[in-house]
């Protein structure tokens, strides 16, 4: 994935300002920043839901909105809402078929079991708790075994046991991953590199180990992140 000199505004509000970065195949990055920093806009641009005002984005050498790029992507938006009038099973079967999964039944059953959705498989999505809806949304993003996974605040609404299952699942994937979060502990558990964004600009790009090496005295890694973001504002 590569972004070059990307700018995106909503009216007079600049969401991203001349952003450039490159993520090699197989890497796992946290897109780290406070609320309103531009994280969700970055992910929407990468998956082709938005077009940049200026600059270019390439996914595996293709435009983000091209069929070639979309076939490689799995995307979890923040506050995702699956098809509310379909059941949990119907959502999984439909998206799996749409994504060209060869064995739809096996893929559906796998995620029903791995994310503890089996007891809700016949329930309409509109009747689910927000936590179970989030579990289903994660399953829908991963059901086709995508090469590139983009997750916007994936642990929202999940209880601790489910968070642990999701950690294990994501770590087992052989994919390039970007996880958008504002929580450093999630970044350290799921990724090994960080794109830090504040006020629509990339303010730091490097490894989590490099961030830890910047700690002064008994300073925590969270304090290092806060210091970098504050100095960039």
SEKEVEX-865839 format. One record per residue (C-alpha): chain; x, y, z. Coordinates in nm, 4 decimals. Example, Ala and Ser with C-alpha at 12.3 -4.5 7.8 and 13.67 -1.06 7.14 Angstrom:
2
<node><c>A</c><c1>1.2300</c1><c2>-0.4500</c2><c3>0.7800</c3></node>
<node><c>A</c><c1>1.3670</c1><c2>-0.1060</c2><c3>0.7140</c3></node>
This chain:
233
<node><c>A</c><c1>0.0000</c1><c2>0.0000</c2><c3>0.0000</c3></node>
<node><c>A</c><c1>0.1257</c1><c2>0.3439</c2><c3>-0.0866</c3></node>
<node><c>A</c><c1>-0.0052</c1><c2>0.6970</c2><c3>-0.0420</c3></node>
<node><c>A</c><c1>0.1736</c1><c2>0.9904</c2><c3>-0.2007</c3></node>
<node><c>A</c><c1>0.1019</c1><c2>1.3550</c2><c3>-0.1113</c3></node>
<node><c>A</c><c1>-0.2618</c1><c2>1.2836</c2><c3>-0.0248</c3></node>
<node><c>A</c><c1>-0.4903</c1><c2>1.5655</c2><c3>0.0825</c3></node>
<node><c>A</c><c1>-0.8574</c1><c2>1.5308</c2><c3>0.1728</c3></node>
<node><c>A</c><c1>-1.0944</c1><c2>1.8009</c2><c3>0.2949</c3></node>
<node><c>A</c><c1>-1.4586</c1><c2>1.8108</c2><c3>0.3979</c3></node>
<node><c>A</c><c1>-1.5662</c1><c2>2.1584</c2><c3>0.3023</c3></node>
<node><c>A</c><c1>-1.3261</c1><c2>2.3937</c2><c3>0.4801</c3></node>
<node><c>A</c><c1>-1.2068</c1><c2>2.1243</c2><c3>0.7221</c3></node>
<node><c>A</c><c1>-0.8789</c1><c2>1.9603</c2><c3>0.6201</c3></node>
<node><c>A</c><c1>-0.8881</c1><c2>1.5951</c2><c3>0.7285</c3></node>
<node><c>A</c><c1>-0.5569</c1><c2>1.4897</c2><c3>0.5698</c3></node>
<node><c>A</c><c1>-0.2814</c1><c2>1.7299</c2><c3>0.4731</c3></node>
<node><c>A</c><c1>-0.0120</c1><c2>1.6155</c2><c3>0.2276</c3></node>
<node><c>A</c><c1>0.0129</c1><c2>1.2632</c2><c3>0.3720</c3></node>
<node><c>A</c><c1>0.2627</c1><c2>1.0117</c2><c3>0.2323</c3></node>
<node><c>A</c><c1>0.3488</c1><c2>0.6606</c2><c3>0.3506</c3></node>
<node><c>A</c><c1>0.4289</c1><c2>0.3136</c2><c3>0.2201</c3></node>
<node><c>A</c><c1>0.3412</c1><c2>-0.0180</c2><c3>0.3853</c3></node>
<node><c>A</c><c1>0.5247</c1><c2>-0.3246</c2><c3>0.2512</c3></node>
<node><c>A</c><c1>0.3484</c1><c2>-0.6553</c2><c3>0.1978</c3></node>
<node><c>A</c><c1>0.3116</c1><c2>-0.8581</c2><c3>0.5167</c3></node>
<node><c>A</c><c1>0.3706</c1><c2>-0.5725</c2><c3>0.7609</c3></node>
<node><c>A</c><c1>0.1391</c1><c2>-0.4941</c2><c3>1.0526</c3></node>
<node><c>A</c><c1>0.0910</c1><c2>-0.1270</c2><c3>1.1276</c3></node>
<node><c>A</c><c1>-0.1062</c1><c2>0.0629</c2><c3>1.3865</c3></node>
<node><c>A</c><c1>-0.2621</c1><c2>0.3848</c2><c3>1.2621</c3></node>
<node><c>A</c><c1>-0.2394</c1><c2>0.5660</c2><c3>1.5923</c3></node>
<node><c>A</c><c1>-0.3886</c1><c2>0.9011</c2><c3>1.6796</c3></node>
<node><c>A</c><c1>-0.6490</c1><c2>1.0869</c2><c3>1.8827</c3></node>
<node><c>A</c><c1>-1.0137</c1><c2>1.1097</c2><c3>1.7840</c3></node>
<node><c>A</c><c1>-1.0526</c1><c2>1.3347</c2><c3>1.4809</c3></node>
<node><c>A</c><c1>-0.6902</c1><c2>1.2962</c2><c3>1.3714</c3></node>
<node><c>A</c><c1>-0.7767</c1><c2>1.1584</c2><c3>1.0262</c3></node>
<node><c>A</c><c1>-0.7479</c1><c2>0.7839</c2><c3>1.0905</c3></node>
<node><c>A</c><c1>-1.0895</c1><c2>0.6835</c2><c3>0.9569</c3></node>
<node><c>A</c><c1>-1.0513</c1><c2>0.9112</c2><c3>0.6551</c3></node>
<node><c>A</c><c1>-0.7193</c1><c2>0.7423</c2><c3>0.5769</c3></node>
<node><c>A</c><c1>-0.8790</c1><c2>0.3972</c2><c3>0.5833</c3></node>
<node><c>A</c><c1>-1.1745</c1><c2>0.5083</c2><c3>0.3701</c3></node>
<node><c>A</c><c1>-0.9329</c1><c2>0.6432</c2><c3>0.1114</c3></node>
<node><c>A</c><c1>-0.7315</c1><c2>0.3200</c2><c3>0.1128</c3></node>
<node><c>A</c><c1>-1.0407</c1><c2>0.1075</c2><c3>0.0457</c3></node>
<node><c>A</c><c1>-1.1740</c1><c2>0.3397</c2><c3>-0.2239</c3></node>
<node><c>A</c><c1>-1.4789</c1><c2>0.4732</c2><c3>-0.0388</c3></node>
<node><c>A</c><c1>-1.3376</c1><c2>0.8239</c2><c3>-0.0758</c3></node>
<node><c>A</c><c1>-1.1197</c1><c2>0.9827</c2><c3>-0.3418</c3></node>
<node><c>A</c><c1>-0.8350</c1><c2>1.2152</c2><c3>-0.2452</c3></node>
<node><c>A</c><c1>-0.8543</c1><c2>1.5804</c2><c3>-0.3423</c3></node>
<node><c>A</c><c1>-0.4881</c1><c2>1.5616</c2><c3>-0.4415</c3></node>
<node><c>A</c><c1>-0.2256</c1><c2>1.2880</c2><c3>-0.4438</c3></node>
<node><c>A</c><c1>-0.2330</c1><c2>0.9199</c2><c3>-0.5315</c3></node>
<node><c>A</c><c1>-0.3056</c1><c2>0.5908</c2><c3>-0.3544</c3></node>
<node><c>A</c><c1>-0.2091</c1><c2>0.2453</c2><c3>-0.4776</c3></node>
<node><c>A</c><c1>-0.3154</c1><c2>-0.0915</c2><c3>-0.3384</c3></node>
<node><c>A</c><c1>-0.0935</c1><c2>-0.3701</c2><c3>-0.4679</c3></node>
<node><c>A</c><c1>-0.0206</c1><c2>-0.1451</c2><c3>-0.7658</c3></node>
<node><c>A</c><c1>-0.3876</c1><c2>-0.0696</c2><c3>-0.8399</c3></node>
<node><c>A</c><c1>-0.6264</c1><c2>0.2177</c2><c3>-0.7776</c3></node>
<node><c>A</c><c1>-0.8205</c1><c2>0.1562</c2><c3>-0.4526</c3></node>
<node><c>A</c><c1>-1.1607</c1><c2>0.1539</c2><c3>-0.6244</c3></node>
<node><c>A</c><c1>-1.0516</c1><c2>-0.0955</c2><c3>-0.8920</c3></node>
<node><c>A</c><c1>-1.1797</c1><c2>-0.4558</c2><c3>-0.8892</c3></node>
<node><c>A</c><c1>-0.8205</c1><c2>-0.5793</c2><c3>-0.8556</c3></node>
<node><c>A</c><c1>-0.7661</c1><c2>-0.3811</c2><c3>-0.5358</c3></node>
<node><c>A</c><c1>-1.1075</c1><c2>-0.4560</c2><c3>-0.3867</c3></node>
<node><c>A</c><c1>-1.0549</c1><c2>-0.8307</c2><c3>-0.4279</c3></node>
<node><c>A</c><c1>-0.7521</c1><c2>-0.8142</c2><c3>-0.1972</c3></node>
<node><c>A</c><c1>-0.9090</c1><c2>-0.6014</c2><c3>0.0778</c3></node>
<node><c>A</c><c1>-1.0941</c1><c2>-0.6794</c2><c3>0.3982</c3></node>
<node><c>A</c><c1>-1.2317</c1><c2>-0.3699</c2><c3>0.5719</c3></node>
<node><c>A</c><c1>-1.3957</c1><c2>-0.3134</c2><c3>0.9081</c3></node>
<node><c>A</c><c1>-1.5336</c1><c2>0.0410</c2><c3>0.9379</c3></node>
<node><c>A</c><c1>-1.5872</c1><c2>0.1999</c2><c3>1.2755</c3></node>
<node><c>A</c><c1>-1.9419</c1><c2>0.1311</c2><c3>1.3982</c3></node>
<node><c>A</c><c1>-2.0021</c1><c2>-0.1118</c2><c3>1.1119</c3></node>
<node><c>A</c><c1>-2.3619</c1><c2>-0.2173</c2><c3>1.0492</c3></node>
<node><c>A</c><c1>-2.4212</c1><c2>-0.5471</c2><c3>0.8655</c3></node>
<node><c>A</c><c1>-2.7477</c1><c2>-0.6095</c2><c3>0.6810</c3></node>
<node><c>A</c><c1>-2.9966</c1><c2>-0.5636</c2><c3>0.9633</c3></node>
<node><c>A</c><c1>-3.2872</c1><c2>-0.7546</c2><c3>0.8073</c3></node>
<node><c>A</c><c1>-3.0744</c1><c2>-1.0639</c2><c3>0.7409</c3></node>
<node><c>A</c><c1>-2.9718</c1><c2>-1.3177</c2><c3>1.0016</c3></node>
<node><c>A</c><c1>-2.6143</c1><c2>-1.3624</c2><c3>1.1202</c3></node>
<node><c>A</c><c1>-2.5763</c1><c2>-1.6738</c2><c3>0.9043</c3></node>
<node><c>A</c><c1>-2.7353</c1><c2>-1.5062</c2><c3>0.6021</c3></node>
<node><c>A</c><c1>-2.4953</c1><c2>-1.2120</c2><c3>0.6311</c3></node>
<node><c>A</c><c1>-2.1947</c1><c2>-1.4432</c2><c3>0.6381</c3></node>
<node><c>A</c><c1>-2.3204</c1><c2>-1.6605</c2><c3>0.3534</c3></node>
<node><c>A</c><c1>-2.4064</c1><c2>-1.3610</c2><c3>0.1370</c3></node>
<node><c>A</c><c1>-2.0735</c1><c2>-1.1813</c2><c3>0.1830</c3></node>
<node><c>A</c><c1>-1.8763</c1><c2>-1.5045</c2><c3>0.1442</c3></node>
<node><c>A</c><c1>-2.0538</c1><c2>-1.5790</c2><c3>-0.1848</c3></node>
<node><c>A</c><c1>-2.0154</c1><c2>-1.2190</c2><c3>-0.3020</c3></node>
<node><c>A</c><c1>-1.6417</c1><c2>-1.2370</c2><c3>-0.2276</c3></node>
<node><c>A</c><c1>-1.5994</c1><c2>-1.5598</c2><c3>-0.4224</c3></node>
<node><c>A</c><c1>-1.5299</c1><c2>-1.7926</c2><c3>-0.1296</c3></node>
<node><c>A</c><c1>-1.5181</c1><c2>-2.1476</c2><c3>-0.2669</c3></node>
<node><c>A</c><c1>-1.6746</c1><c2>-2.3240</c2><c3>0.0303</c3></node>
<node><c>A</c><c1>-1.9284</c1><c2>-2.0809</c2><c3>0.1719</c3></node>
<node><c>A</c><c1>-2.0658</c1><c2>-2.3238</c2><c3>0.4305</c3></node>
<node><c>A</c><c1>-1.7234</c1><c2>-2.4027</c2><c3>0.5769</c3></node>
<node><c>A</c><c1>-1.6248</c1><c2>-2.0364</c2><c3>0.5963</c3></node>
<node><c>A</c><c1>-1.9564</c1><c2>-1.9452</c2><c3>0.7579</c3></node>
<node><c>A</c><c1>-1.9345</c1><c2>-2.2210</c2><c3>1.0172</c3></node>
<node><c>A</c><c1>-1.5744</c1><c2>-2.1364</c2><c3>1.0980</c3></node>
<node><c>A</c><c1>-1.6554</c1><c2>-1.7778</c2><c3>1.1942</c3></node>
<node><c>A</c><c1>-1.9748</c1><c2>-1.8703</c2><c3>1.3758</c3></node>
<node><c>A</c><c1>-1.7629</c1><c2>-2.0928</c2><c3>1.5990</c3></node>
<node><c>A</c><c1>-1.4469</c1><c2>-1.8819</c2><c3>1.6296</c3></node>
<node><c>A</c><c1>-1.6388</c1><c2>-1.5710</c2><c3>1.7339</c3></node>
<node><c>A</c><c1>-1.9021</c1><c2>-1.7488</c2><c3>1.9451</c3></node>
<node><c>A</c><c1>-2.1901</c1><c2>-1.6503</c2><c3>1.7174</c3></node>
<node><c>A</c><c1>-2.3366</c1><c2>-1.9979</c2><c3>1.6775</c3></node>
<node><c>A</c><c1>-2.6260</c1><c2>-1.9393</c2><c3>1.9175</c3></node>
<node><c>A</c><c1>-2.7227</c1><c2>-1.6250</c2><c3>1.7243</c3></node>
<node><c>A</c><c1>-2.6895</c1><c2>-1.7636</c2><c3>1.3709</c3></node>
<node><c>A</c><c1>-3.0657</c1><c2>-1.7423</c2><c3>1.3006</c3></node>
<node><c>A</c><c1>-3.1123</c1><c2>-1.4066</c2><c3>1.4756</c3></node>
<node><c>A</c><c1>-3.1748</c1><c2>-1.0953</c2><c3>1.2688</c3></node>
<node><c>A</c><c1>-2.8841</c1><c2>-0.8530</c2><c3>1.2934</c3></node>
<node><c>A</c><c1>-3.1176</c1><c2>-0.5738</c2><c3>1.4026</c3></node>
<node><c>A</c><c1>-3.1893</c1><c2>-0.7718</c2><c3>1.7209</c3></node>
<node><c>A</c><c1>-2.8231</c1><c2>-0.8234</c2><c3>1.8174</c3></node>
<node><c>A</c><c1>-2.6346</c1><c2>-0.6491</c2><c3>2.0948</c3></node>
<node><c>A</c><c1>-2.3703</c1><c2>-0.4018</c2><c3>1.9785</c3></node>
<node><c>A</c><c1>-2.0972</c1><c2>-0.6449</c2><c3>2.0847</c3></node>
<node><c>A</c><c1>-2.2367</c1><c2>-0.9323</c2><c3>1.8787</c3></node>
<node><c>A</c><c1>-2.2870</c1><c2>-0.6986</c2><c3>1.5841</c3></node>
<node><c>A</c><c1>-1.9186</c1><c2>-0.6043</c2><c3>1.6103</c3></node>
<node><c>A</c><c1>-1.8174</c1><c2>-0.9716</c2><c3>1.6139</c3></node>
<node><c>A</c><c1>-2.0214</c1><c2>-1.0311</c2><c3>1.2994</c3></node>
<node><c>A</c><c1>-1.8684</c1><c2>-0.7247</c2><c3>1.1335</c3></node>
<node><c>A</c><c1>-1.5189</c1><c2>-0.8583</c2><c3>1.2028</c3></node>
<node><c>A</c><c1>-1.6190</c1><c2>-1.1935</c2><c3>1.0540</c3></node>
<node><c>A</c><c1>-1.7548</c1><c2>-1.0235</c2><c3>0.7412</c3></node>
<node><c>A</c><c1>-1.4256</c1><c2>-0.8368</c2><c3>0.6955</c3></node>
<node><c>A</c><c1>-1.2234</c1><c2>-1.1594</c2><c3>0.7164</c3></node>
<node><c>A</c><c1>-1.4493</c1><c2>-1.4282</c2><c3>0.5686</c3></node>
<node><c>A</c><c1>-1.2782</c1><c2>-1.4228</c2><c3>0.2259</c3></node>
<node><c>A</c><c1>-0.9226</c1><c2>-1.4478</c2><c3>0.3686</c3></node>
<node><c>A</c><c1>-0.8088</c1><c2>-1.1093</c2><c3>0.2317</c3></node>
<node><c>A</c><c1>-0.4441</c1><c2>-1.0287</c2><c3>0.1589</c3></node>
<node><c>A</c><c1>-0.4833</c1><c2>-0.6812</c2><c3>0.3101</c3></node>
<node><c>A</c><c1>-0.6861</c1><c2>-0.6161</c2><c3>0.6258</c3></node>
<node><c>A</c><c1>-0.7909</c1><c2>-0.2663</c2><c3>0.7357</c3></node>
<node><c>A</c><c1>-0.9603</c1><c2>-0.2442</c2><c3>1.0749</c3></node>
<node><c>A</c><c1>-1.1033</c1><c2>0.0722</c2><c3>1.2291</c3></node>
<node><c>A</c><c1>-1.1192</c1><c2>0.0389</c2><c3>1.6102</c3></node>
<node><c>A</c><c1>-1.1817</c1><c2>-0.3389</c2><c3>1.5900</c3></node>
<node><c>A</c><c1>-1.2176</c1><c2>-0.3980</c2><c3>1.9648</c3></node>
<node><c>A</c><c1>-1.4987</c1><c2>-0.1478</c2><c3>2.0171</c3></node>
<node><c>A</c><c1>-1.7914</c1><c2>-0.2955</c2><c3>2.2153</c3></node>
<node><c>A</c><c1>-1.6179</c1><c2>-0.6307</c2><c3>2.2773</c3></node>
<node><c>A</c><c1>-1.5875</c1><c2>-0.7925</c2><c3>2.6196</c3></node>
<node><c>A</c><c1>-1.2454</c1><c2>-0.9086</c2><c3>2.7383</c3></node>
<node><c>A</c><c1>-1.2811</c1><c2>-1.2792</c2><c3>2.6419</c3></node>
<node><c>A</c><c1>-1.3910</c1><c2>-1.1792</c2><c3>2.2917</c3></node>
<node><c>A</c><c1>-1.1057</c1><c2>-0.9297</c2><c3>2.2637</c3></node>
<node><c>A</c><c1>-0.8647</c1><c2>-1.2125</c2><c3>2.3387</c3></node>
<node><c>A</c><c1>-1.0205</c1><c2>-1.4295</c2><c3>2.0663</c3></node>
<node><c>A</c><c1>-0.9900</c1><c2>-1.1437</c2><c3>1.8184</c3></node>
<node><c>A</c><c1>-0.6257</c1><c2>-1.0832</c2><c3>1.9158</c3></node>
<node><c>A</c><c1>-0.5519</c1><c2>-1.4515</c2><c3>1.8533</c3></node>
<node><c>A</c><c1>-0.7404</c1><c2>-1.4553</c2><c3>1.5233</c3></node>
<node><c>A</c><c1>-0.5691</c1><c2>-1.1461</c2><c3>1.3830</c3></node>
<node><c>A</c><c1>-0.2238</c1><c2>-1.2641</c2><c3>1.4860</c3></node>
<node><c>A</c><c1>-0.2824</c1><c2>-1.5935</c2><c3>1.3035</c3></node>
<node><c>A</c><c1>-0.3574</c1><c2>-1.4243</c2><c3>0.9709</c3></node>
<node><c>A</c><c1>-0.1003</c1><c2>-1.4175</c2><c3>0.6923</c3></node>
<node><c>A</c><c1>-0.1912</c1><c2>-1.0694</c2><c3>0.5731</c3></node>
<node><c>A</c><c1>-0.0846</c1><c2>-0.7078</c2><c3>0.5595</c3></node>
<node><c>A</c><c1>-0.2715</c1><c2>-0.5244</c2><c3>0.8346</c3></node>
<node><c>A</c><c1>-0.3508</c1><c2>-0.1684</c2><c3>0.9370</c3></node>
<node><c>A</c><c1>-0.5296</c1><c2>-0.1331</c2><c3>1.2693</c3></node>
<node><c>A</c><c1>-0.6667</c1><c2>0.2109</c2><c3>1.3479</c3></node>
<node><c>A</c><c1>-0.6761</c1><c2>0.2810</c2><c3>1.7203</c3></node>
<node><c>A</c><c1>-0.6221</c1><c2>0.5516</c2><c3>1.9797</c3></node>
<node><c>A</c><c1>-0.5153</c1><c2>0.2971</c2><c3>2.2437</c3></node>
<node><c>A</c><c1>-0.1442</c1><c2>0.2158</c2><c3>2.2592</c3></node>
<node><c>A</c><c1>-0.1897</c1><c2>-0.1219</c2><c3>2.4304</c3></node>
<node><c>A</c><c1>-0.3942</c1><c2>-0.2447</c2><c3>2.1328</c3></node>
<node><c>A</c><c1>-0.1223</c1><c2>-0.1258</c2><c3>1.8957</c3></node>
<node><c>A</c><c1>0.1510</c1><c2>-0.3090</c2><c3>2.0870</c3></node>
<node><c>A</c><c1>-0.0428</c1><c2>-0.6367</c2><c3>2.0932</c3></node>
<node><c>A</c><c1>-0.1528</c1><c2>-0.6434</c2><c3>1.7301</c3></node>
<node><c>A</c><c1>0.1237</c1><c2>-0.4659</c2><c3>1.5400</c3></node>
<node><c>A</c><c1>0.4956</c1><c2>-0.3968</c2><c3>1.5384</c3></node>
<node><c>A</c><c1>0.5026</c1><c2>-0.0650</c2><c3>1.3538</c3></node>
<node><c>A</c><c1>0.3229</c1><c2>0.2656</c2><c3>1.3936</c3></node>
<node><c>A</c><c1>0.1980</c1><c2>0.5420</c2><c3>1.1683</c3></node>
<node><c>A</c><c1>0.1188</c1><c2>0.8228</c2><c3>1.4102</c3></node>
<node><c>A</c><c1>-0.1257</c1><c2>1.0824</c2><c3>1.2852</c3></node>
<node><c>A</c><c1>-0.2322</c1><c2>1.4124</c2><c3>1.4390</c3></node>
<node><c>A</c><c1>-0.4267</c1><c2>1.7010</c2><c3>1.2871</c3></node>
<node><c>A</c><c1>-0.4284</c1><c2>1.5274</c2><c3>0.9502</c3></node>
<node><c>A</c><c1>-0.0505</c1><c2>1.4844</c2><c3>0.9263</c3></node>
<node><c>A</c><c1>0.1806</c1><c2>1.1868</c2><c3>0.9761</c3></node>
<node><c>A</c><c1>0.3936</c1><c2>1.2951</c2><c3>1.2714</c3></node>
<node><c>A</c><c1>0.5904</c1><c2>0.9736</c2><c3>1.3269</c3></node>
<node><c>A</c><c1>0.6542</c1><c2>0.6497</c2><c3>1.1367</c3></node>
<node><c>A</c><c1>0.8565</c1><c2>0.3649</c2><c3>1.2811</c3></node>
<node><c>A</c><c1>0.8673</c1><c2>0.0540</c2><c3>1.4964</c3></node>
<node><c>A</c><c1>0.7146</c1><c2>0.0100</c2><c3>1.8385</c3></node>
<node><c>A</c><c1>1.0609</c1><c2>-0.0849</c2><c3>1.9646</c3></node>
<node><c>A</c><c1>1.1885</c1><c2>0.2536</c2><c3>1.8457</c3></node>
<node><c>A</c><c1>0.9080</c1><c2>0.4242</c2><c3>2.0375</c3></node>
<node><c>A</c><c1>1.0017</c1><c2>0.2318</c2><c3>2.3518</c3></node>
<node><c>A</c><c1>1.3646</c1><c2>0.3370</c2><c3>2.3058</c3></node>
<node><c>A</c><c1>1.2514</c1><c2>0.7004</c2><c3>2.3298</c3></node>
<node><c>A</c><c1>1.1260</c1><c2>0.6541</c2><c3>2.6859</c3></node>
<node><c>A</c><c1>1.3030</c1><c2>0.8791</c2><c3>2.9357</c3></node>
<node><c>A</c><c1>1.3486</c1><c2>0.7444</c2><c3>3.2880</c3></node>
<node><c>A</c><c1>1.0272</c1><c2>0.5795</c2><c3>3.4040</c3></node>
<node><c>A</c><c1>0.8282</c1><c2>0.7331</c2><c3>3.1187</c3></node>
<node><c>A</c><c1>0.5706</c1><c2>0.4999</c2><c3>2.9616</c3></node>
<node><c>A</c><c1>0.5304</c1><c2>0.4420</c2><c3>2.5899</c3></node>
<node><c>A</c><c1>0.1940</c1><c2>0.6213</c2><c3>2.6150</c3></node>
<node><c>A</c><c1>0.3785</c1><c2>0.9278</c2><c3>2.7450</c3></node>
<node><c>A</c><c1>0.6192</c1><c2>0.9115</c2><c3>2.4515</c3></node>
<node><c>A</c><c1>0.3245</c1><c2>0.9011</c2><c3>2.2102</c3></node>
<node><c>A</c><c1>0.1561</c1><c2>1.1939</c2><c3>2.3857</c3></node>
<node><c>A</c><c1>0.4805</c1><c2>1.3923</c2><c3>2.3719</c3></node>
<node><c>A</c><c1>0.5214</c1><c2>1.3321</c2><c3>1.9986</c3></node>
<node><c>A</c><c1>0.1616</c1><c2>1.4265</c2><c3>1.9253</c3></node>
<node><c>A</c><c1>0.1789</c1><c2>1.7382</c2><c3>2.1402</c3></node>
<node><c>A</c><c1>0.5016</c1><c2>1.8559</c2><c3>1.9800</c3></node>
<node><c>A</c><c1>0.3417</c1><c2>1.8178</c2><c3>1.6371</c3></node>
<node><c>A</c><c1>0.0366</c1><c2>2.0295</c2><c3>1.7201</c3></node>
